[in-house]
Amino acid sequence: MIHITPQTAAAAYELLNTTKPFAQWKLPPADDIEFKIALDKKEQGHYNRYVKTDHHWISVSAASVSSLGLLLPVMAHEMLHLFQGINKLETANTEHNAEFSKIGREVAIIHGWDIKAF
């Protein structure tokens, strides 16, 4: 079991940001993202941005994520939310729109993760 810290989350983000498809998305560097650690047992991760700013944050739950094998797909999931947020591809009142599902499936296949879990 690993201890998740903001630095661990940032390192996972940077690692994924060097791989497809993330490297092609031109996401901000980890230094421009605020990484938070939550203790939520129901939600593994969460992405959001501060209202009317370009300041983004990603939280990972230390209560739900205890291995690198889980941290990486959770971070990838939140990075997809970040990508949609930056590019204004979100659908109001919808957490995961059709495009999110399509891209998420591609990410899962590229990285060898369970499509249903992603």
Sequence and secondary structure as in RCSB ss.txt:
>XXXX:A:sequence
MIHITPQTAAAAYELLNTTKPFAQWKLPPADDIEFKIALDKKEQGHYNRYVKTDHHWISVSAASVSSLGLLLPVM
AHEMLHLFQGINKLETANTEHNAEFSKIGREVAIIHGWDIKAF
>XXXX:A:secstr
     HHHHHHHHHHHTTSTTHHHHT   GGGEEEEEE  SS SEEEEE TTSS EEEEEETTT  SHHHHHHHH
HHHHHHHHHHHTT   TT SS HHHHHHHHHHHHHHT  TTT 
